[in-house]
Amino acid sequence: MVDEWVQQASRRRRLYKIFLPKGTNVKCWICGMDGANQLDHKLPRSKFPELTWDESNIVPAHDTCNNAKSDTLDPPGIGVPSEDW
């Protein structure tokens, strides 16, 4: 079954324009590094479907960070950001 987030592409595109505007370098909320290329839900859609479209629950993330977080409530421990090396 395809969920509402996947089905409503135009609504999703509007959020991408807000949170990941073209020509900008946005930080990932999980690792703090530049180059976020995806939107993530702080509280996962699978557990909080009522927050799917709530803009306060949507944040920029790298695809790899988002995939590592999956549908957990807390971001994974990624390690030390390169700016701290």
N, C-alpha and C positions, 0 to 999 in steps of 0.2 A: 504494500500500500504506500502511495506517495503522500508525503505530508504537505501541509499547507505552505510551509516555507519553500518547498521545492516547486509547488504548483504556481505560486504567485510571483512570477519572474519580474513583472513590472514594479511591483511593490518592493521587491528585493533590490532592483536596480536603483530605485529612489534612495534607499538606505545606503547603498554603495556610494552614491554621489555625495551624500552627507558626510559619511565617515571615512571614505577613501577617495577624496577628490583627485581627479587626474592632475598630474604635474606636481603632486606633493609627495613628501616622504614621511609616512606616518609610522609612529612607534607601535610595536606589538604590545598589547597589555600584559602578555604572559612573560616574555623575556626582556622587554624594555628596549629592544634593538629596533633600528629603523627598517623599513621595507615591508611593513604589514601588507598583505595582499588578499586578505579574506576577512569576513565578518564572523565573529564568534558570539555566542550567547553566554554571558557570565554564569547564569543559571540555565542549565541545559534544557532544550526544547522537550526532550524525552520525559523529563521530570516536572517541568513547569510549562506545559503547552499554552497556558493563559498569558505567558510573557513573550511569546514568539515575536510579536510585533512591538513590544514595549521598547522604545529607544533607549531607556535607561539600562536595559539589559543587553544591549548590543554594543560590541567593542571591536576595534581592529585587532587582527592577529595574523601571524604567519600561518600558512597552511600546515607546516610541520608542527608548530606549537599547538595549533588547534586540534590536529589529529592526535597528538600525544595527550592532550587534556581529555579528549573524547567527551563522554557525558558525565564526567565527575564534577563535583561542586568546587574543587580547588584546583588551581593550575598546577601542573607537575613541577618538580624541582628540576629546572633546566641546567643549573650550574652557575658559574661566575660569568657575567657579561664580559665581552671582550674589552669594553672600555675600562674595566677594572684590572686588566692584566698588567 
